[in-house]
Amino acid sequence: MSIYELFIVPYQTYEPYQIALEFTAAFFGLLSVFFSIKKNIWVYPTGIISTALYVYILYKFGLLGDMLINVYYTAMSVYGWVLWAKSADDHVHVEVSYTSRKEWVVVSILFIISLLLITAVYYYKPLLDGHLSQQQAIAGFGHLDWANWLDVFTTAIFLVGMWLMAKRKIENWIFWIIGDLICVPIMLYKGLGITSVQYVVFTVMATIGYFEWRKSPKNTQLS
């Protein structure tokens, strides 16, 4: 497919305000990652603006399943904001560390639970997208394509990444890098060209963030 087909054609049916909202959501998402690299608590206010806008965008498109996932992202951002606020010595910046063995157990459990919960959301996605009208759709997995299954996987990855970031763990960037790379083709497939470019930039920024956080003087390995 040409660049025109990927980035221009899908937006021909969009209203100008919808394009502006997606651009704004992408901008604040990038800003959030920038603050995260700097270990700056503003990662969360900017991130909340981005995910909250995506909640509205997805609601307007009738994609209630995807909307609920972004509602969870927003809630996790509030959780992370509270934790960082308690840990920031100067009320802005925080110290980071490696993930302990016990925390990796929690990560594994959280990943499995996230997979199950997101799979359940996608099972009922036809009903959610049909505003719970059983006359329009029925629950099941028959509607899922490759992009939907990757959505399930990447969402679980991002949820774990958000938990690790809230705990100020260096390895959170590894989950963001993997998830961001997978999301590039998914967003192109969904016709969200602006968002796909955002994920390309996210991947680069997450890589920078990983190496930046490793420079911290308090990043000693925990047991």
TAJOVEN-V531542 format. One record per pair of residues at least 24 apart in sequence whose ideal C-beta (glycine too) atoms are under 6 Angstrom apart, sorted by the first residue. I is the first residue (numbers start at 0). J is the second residue. D is the distance in whole Angstrom. If there is no record, write none. Layout:
[[I:J:D] [I:J:D]]
This chain:
[[5:187:6] [5:192:6] [6:192:4] [9:190:3] [20:52:6] [20:56:6] [21:193:5] [22:193:6] [24:49:5] [24:52:4] [24:53:5] [25:193:5] [25:194:6] [25:197:4] [28:197:6] [29:200:6] [32:201:6] [32:204:5] [36:207:6] [36:208:4] [36:211:5] [38:92:5] [38:93:5] [39:91:6] [39:92:6] [40:83:5] [40:87:6] [40:91:6] [43:76:5] [43:79:6] [43:80:4] [46:76:5] [47:73:6] [47:76:5] [61:128:6] [62:128:6] [63:127:4] [63:128:6] [64:120:5] [64:124:4] [64:127:5] [68:154:6] [75:161:5] [78:165:6] [79:165:3] [82:165:5] [93:167:5] [94:217:5] [95:167:5] [95:169:6] [95:212:5] [95:215:5] [95:218:6] [96:218:6] [97:169:5] [97:220:5] [98:168:5] [98:170:5] [99:221:4] [106:159:6] [109:159:6] [109:162:6] [110:155:6] [110:159:5] [113:155:4] [113:158:4] [114:155:5] [117:151:5] [117:154:5] [117:155:6] [118:151:6] [121:151:6] [146:185:5] [146:188:5] [149:181:6] [149:185:6] [153:178:5] [153:181:5] [153:182:6] [169:212:5] [169:218:6] [172:205:5] [172:208:5] [172:209:4] [175:205:4] [176:202:6] [176:205:5] [176:206:6] [179:205:6]]
